[in-house]
Amino acid sequence: MIELLKQHRDEIDAIDEQVLKLVNERAKLARQIGSLKDDGVIYRPEREAQVLRRLQANNQGPLSAEAVANIFRSVMSNCRALEKELSIAFLGPLGTYSEEAALKQFGLGRNAVVCGAIDEVFRTVEAGQADYGVVPVENSTEGAIGLTLDLLLASPLKICGEITLPIHHCLLSKQTDISQISHIFSHTQSLAQCHEWLNRTLPKVQREAVTSNARAAQMSHDLVLADGTFAAAIASKRAAELFDLNVLAENIEDDPKNTTRFLVLGNHDVATSGHDRTSLVMTAKNKPGAIVELLEPLSRHGVSMTKLESRPSKQGLWDYVFFVDIEGHYLDSKVAAAIKEIESRALFLKVLGSYPVAVI
């Protein structure tokens, strides 16, 4: 048994040496490719998506497709950092799901630019104080993040990518006895995503919305309640580690498939990856059937619409703008033809970006 164990470990050591050599050879090639670029753009989401899809398609296990993606995201992130360590802005403090999304997409080979609000993320990237921003745009349970949509309408930034992040909430506190909890802090969306669990488990506990889940965790650690009870936060396991809190309950979200979609914001367009999404915002003429008429070219040109969201335009009472996601890249012939016709019918049309569909 001991001899067999040593044999297997020796084989692993030999494989590790091969992997190390190959990863460094890859890094050298990546650096050479970087020196050939003439536009200064280091992050190529379309290329990275193509690499991950190809590797997942060729994966024969036992590693899962998600594990393969995680490994090679880290490899690409560290290779990219040889050219430049990108700065990524996201809603802070550290420990938010926005940070998790940024880590998933960009890995550890990046500088974190922690922002106090979603609009600050936009401003930071627009001002050139960060290379990219990561912002939440919708949740599978609670729907769209209105502030993000409003900011997209006014911002010159382009959507360069998307990230889907499964959201698993935990109840965190300095206390170990859940019966001693009198206050719960969390972001509004997280409180809503755990509404039924809270009603069943802690129906009498006071709930208070704060700017982020990580801020809630910070408050739960720092706040001292006069009556001797304790505060808790709904946040991630990472927040528990960062703020030295106990995990009183895990996976307390009402929907086990609870997922948040994030957008990557930047200052450049993204080339086609072969499996893309295009986001648009538009306004329709104020007449019966205007929306149907506006979107009709999508059907005629065979372009699938995956999302339609309305928001007040803030330009006049009962005036609305419509956010639309469609399958395909704006350079695809069918998509380009449909957008051109929509533009001729709309009072206003803005292409927010074409980008690779998220790789799980």
C-alpha positions in Angstrom: 0.0 0.0 0.0 2.8 2.5 1.0 4.7 1.6 -2.2 1.7 2.1 -4.4 0.9 5.4 -2.7 4.5 6.6 -3.3 4.2 5.5 -7.0 1.1 7.6 -7.5 2.6 10.6 -5.8 5.7 10.3 -7.9 3.5 10.3 -11.0 1.7 13.4 -9.8 5.0 15.2 -9.2 6.1 14.3 -12.7 2.8 15.6 -14.2 3.1 18.8 -12.1 6.5 19.4 -13.6 5.0 19.0 -17.1 2.1 21.3 -16.3 4.5 23.9 -14.9 6.6 23.8 -18.0 3.6 24.0 -20.4 2.0 26.8 -18.4 5.2 28.9 -18.6 5.4 28.2 -22.4 1.8 29.4 -22.7 2.7 32.5 -20.8 5.6 33.3 -23.1 3.4 32.9 -26.1 0.7 35.1 -24.5 3.4 37.8 -23.9 4.5 37.6 -27.5 1.0 38.0 -28.7 0.6 41.0 -26.4 3.6 42.7 -28.0 2.0 42.3 -31.4 -1.2 44.1 -30.5 -1.4 47.7 -31.7 -4.6 48.9 -30.0 -3.6 48.6 -26.4 -6.5 46.3 -25.5 -5.3 43.5 -23.2 -8.5 41.9 -22.1 -10.1 40.0 -25.0 -13.4 38.5 -23.6 -14.3 37.0 -27.0 -11.0 35.1 -27.2 -11.2 34.0 -23.6 -14.8 32.7 -24.1 -13.7 30.7 -27.1 -10.8 29.1 -25.2 -13.1 28.1 -22.3 -15.8 26.7 -24.5 -13.3 24.7 -26.5 -11.7 23.2 -23.4 -15.1 22.5 -21.8 -16.2 20.7 -25.0 -13.0 18.6 -25.0 -13.1 17.8 -21.3 -13.5 14.1 -20.6 -13.4 14.4 -16.8 -13.3 13.7 -14.0 -13.1 17.5 -13.5 -16.4 19.2 -14.1 -16.8 21.8 -16.9 -17.0 24.5 -14.2 -13.7 23.3 -12.6 -12.0 23.4 -16.0 -13.2 26.9 -16.6 -12.0 28.0 -13.1 -8.5 26.6 -13.7 -8.0 28.1 -17.1 -9.5 31.5 -16.1 -6.7 31.6 -13.5 -4.1 30.6 -16.1 -5.4 33.3 -18.5 -5.6 35.9 -15.7 -2.0 35.4 -14.7 -0.8 35.4 -18.3 -2.7 38.6 -18.9 -1.0 40.2 -15.9 2.4 39.7 -17.6 1.2 42.5 -20.0 -0.6 44.5 -17.4 -2.4 43.9 -14.1 -5.8 45.2 -14.9 -7.7 47.3 -12.4 -11.3 46.2 -11.8 -13.9 48.4 -10.1 -16.9 46.8 -8.2 -19.3 47.5 -5.5 -17.6 47.1 -2.1 -16.5 46.5 0.5 -14.5 43.3 0.0 -16.8 40.3 0.4 -19.7 41.4 -1.8 -21.1 39.2 -4.6 -19.8 41.8 -7.0 -16.3 41.0 -5.8 -16.9 37.3 -6.3 -18.1 38.0 -9.9 -15.0 40.1 -10.5 -12.8 37.2 -9.2 -14.6 34.7 -11.3 -14.1 36.7 -14.5 -10.7 38.2 -13.9 -9.0 36.0 -11.3 -6.4 37.2 -8.9 -4.3 38.8 -11.6 -6.0 42.2 -11.1 -6.1 45.2 -8.9 -9.3 45.7 -6.9 -10.9 49.1 -7.0 -13.5 49.0 -4.3 -16.4 51.5 -4.8 -19.1 52.6 -2.4 -22.0 52.5 -4.9 -22.9 51.2 -8.4 -22.8 54.7 -9.9 -19.3 55.1 -8.5 -18.3 52.0 -10.5 -19.5 53.7 -13.6 -17.7 57.0 -12.8 -14.5 55.2 -11.9 -14.2 53.4 -15.3 -15.4 56.5 -17.2 -12.7 58.6 -15.6 -10.0 56.0 -16.4 -9.3 55.2 -12.8 -10.1 51.5 -13.5 -9.8 49.5 -16.7 -13.2 47.7 -16.3 -16.2 47.7 -14.0 -18.4 44.8 -12.8 -22.0 45.7 -11.9 -25.1 43.6 -11.1 -27.8 43.9 -13.7 -30.5 41.3 -12.8 -31.3 38.5 -10.4 -33.2 35.4 -11.4 -35.6 35.8 -8.4 -35.9 39.6 -8.0 -35.5 40.8 -11.5 -33.6 43.8 -12.9 -31.4 46.2 -11.0 -33.1 49.5 -12.0 -30.1 51.7 -11.1 -27.7 49.8 -13.4 -30.2 50.1 -16.3 -30.6 53.8 -15.7 -26.8 54.3 -15.6 -26.3 52.3 -18.8 -28.7 54.6 -20.6 -26.6 57.7 -19.8 -23.1 56.2 -19.7 -20.6 56.1 -22.7 -19.3 52.8 -21.4 -19.9 49.6 -23.4 -20.9 46.2 -22.1 -17.8 44.0 -22.8 -19.0 40.8 -21.1 -21.4 39.1 -18.7 -20.9 36.9 -15.6 -23.5 34.6 -14.1 -23.0 33.9 -10.4 -25.0 31.4 -8.4 -26.0 33.2 -5.2 -25.9 31.1 -2.0 -26.7 33.2 1.1 -25.6 32.5 4.6 -26.7 34.0 8.0 -23.6 35.4 9.7 -23.0 36.7 13.2 -20.5 37.0 16.0 -23.0 35.0 18.0 -23.3 31.2 17.7 -26.8 30.9 19.0 -29.4 31.9 16.4 -32.0 32.6 19.1 -29.9 35.5 20.4 -30.3 37.4 17.0 -32.5 40.5 17.1 -31.5 42.4 14.0 -30.6 41.3 10.5 -28.8 43.5 8.0 -28.5 42.9 4.3 -28.9 44.4 0.8 -32.6 44.9 -0.2 -32.4 42.2 -2.9 -30.8 39.6 -0.5 -33.5 40.3 2.1 -36.1 39.6 -0.6 -34.3 36.5 -1.8 -34.5 35.0 1.7 -37.9 36.4 2.6 -39.7 33.0 3.2 -36.7 31.5 5.1 -36.7 34.5 7.4 -40.4 34.4 7.9 -40.2 30.7 8.9 -37.0 30.9 11.0 -36.7 34.4 12.4 -40.2 36.0 12.1 -39.8 38.5 14.9 -36.3 39.7 14.0 -36.0 43.2 12.7 -34.7 43.5 9.1 -32.8 46.5 7.8 -31.5 47.1 4.3 -28.0 48.4 3.8 -25.8 49.3 0.7 -24.3 45.8 0.3 -24.1 42.4 2.0 -20.4 42.9 2.9 -21.4 46.2 4.6 -24.0 44.2 6.5 -21.3 41.7 7.6 -19.1 44.5 8.7 -21.9 46.0 10.7 -22.7 42.7 12.3 -19.2 42.4 13.5 -18.8 46.0 14.8 -22.3 46.8 16.1 -22.9 46.4 19.8 -26.6 46.3 20.7 -27.6 47.8 24.0 -30.0 45.0 25.1 -27.4 42.3 24.9 -28.7 40.7 21.7 -26.7 40.4 18.5 -27.0 41.5 14.9 -26.6 39.1 12.0 -26.0 39.6 8.3 -27.1 37.8 5.1 -24.0 37.5 3.1 -21.5 35.1 1.5 -19.1 32.6 3.1 -16.3 34.8 1.9 -17.7 37.7 4.0 -17.7 35.4 7.0 -14.0 34.8 6.5 -13.2 38.5 5.9 -15.1 39.8 8.9 -14.5 36.9 11.3 -18.1 35.9 11.7 -19.8 32.6 12.4 -21.9 30.9 9.8 -25.2 30.2 11.6 -27.1 28.9 8.5 -26.1 28.2 4.9 -28.1 28.3 1.6 -31.0 30.2 3.1 -32.1 31.7 -0.3 -35.7 30.7 -1.1 -34.8 29.6 -4.6 -31.9 27.1 -4.8 -31.2 28.2 -8.4 -30.9 31.8 -7.3 -28.4 33.5 -9.8 -27.3 37.0 -10.4 -26.1 38.3 -13.7 -23.3 40.8 -13.8 -22.0 43.0 -16.6 -18.4 43.9 -17.4 -18.1 47.5 -18.5 -15.3 49.0 -20.5 -14.4 51.5 -23.1 -14.1 49.3 -26.2 -16.1 47.1 -28.5 -15.8 43.4 -28.4 -15.3 41.2 -31.5 -17.6 38.2 -32.2 -17.0 35.0 -30.2 -19.5 32.8 -32.1 -22.0 32.8 -29.2 -22.8 36.3 -28.3 -25.5 38.6 -26.9 -26.3 42.2 -27.9 -28.0 44.6 -25.5 -30.0 47.6 -26.8 -32.0 50.4 -25.3 -34.7 52.2 -27.3 -37.8 54.4 -27.1 -41.0 53.9 -29.2 -43.4 56.4 -30.7 -46.4 57.1 -28.6 -49.0 55.3 -30.6 -51.0 52.0 -30.4 -48.9 49.0 -31.3 -45.7 50.9 -31.3 -43.7 48.3 -29.4 -44.9 45.5 -31.6 -43.9 47.5 -34.7 -40.6 48.4 -33.2 -39.6 44.8 -32.5 -41.0 43.2 -35.6 -37.7 43.3 -37.5 -36.2 40.9 -35.0 -38.8 38.2 -35.9 -38.5 38.8 -39.6 -34.7 38.6 -39.6 -34.7 35.5 -37.4 -33.2 37.2 -34.3 -34.2 35.8 -30.9 -35.0 38.3 -28.2 -34.1 37.0 -24.7 -35.1 40.0 -22.6 -37.5 43.0 -22.7 -37.5 45.4 -19.7 -39.1 48.8 -19.4 -37.9 51.6 -17.3 -39.3 55.2 -16.8 -37.3 57.5 -19.1 -37.3 60.3 -16.6 -37.9 62.7 -19.5 -41.7 62.9 -19.1 -44.6 61.4 -17.2 -45.4 57.9 -18.3 -42.6 57.9 -20.9 -40.6 54.7 -21.0 -37.4 53.3 -22.4 -37.1 49.6 -23.3 -34.0 47.5 -22.7 -33.7 44.6 -25.0 -31.3 41.6 -25.1 -31.0 39.7 -28.4 -29.0 36.7 -29.4 -26.0 37.4 -31.8 -23.4 40.0 -32.3 -24.2 43.4 -33.9 -21.8 42.6 -36.7 -23.8 39.4 -37.6 -25.7 40.1 -40.8 -29.1 39.3 -39.4 -28.6 41.3 -36.3 -27.2 44.2 -38.2 -30.1 44.3 -40.6 -32.7 44.1 -37.7 -31.0 46.8 -35.7 -30.9 49.1 -38.8 -34.6 48.7 -39.3 -35.4 49.2 -35.6 -33.3 52.4 -35.6 -35.4 53.8 -38.5 -38.6 53.2 -36.5 -37.4 54.2 -33.0 -37.3 57.7 -31.5 -34.1 56.7 -29.9 -31.8 53.6 -30.1 -28.5 52.9 -28.4 -26.4 49.7 -28.8 -25.1 49.1 -25.3 -22.7 46.4 -26.5 -22.2 43.0 -28.0 -20.3 40.5 -25.9 -19.8 36.7 -25.3 -22.6 34.9 -23.5 -21.4 33.9 -20.0 -19.4 30.7 -19.7 -20.5 28.8 -16.6 
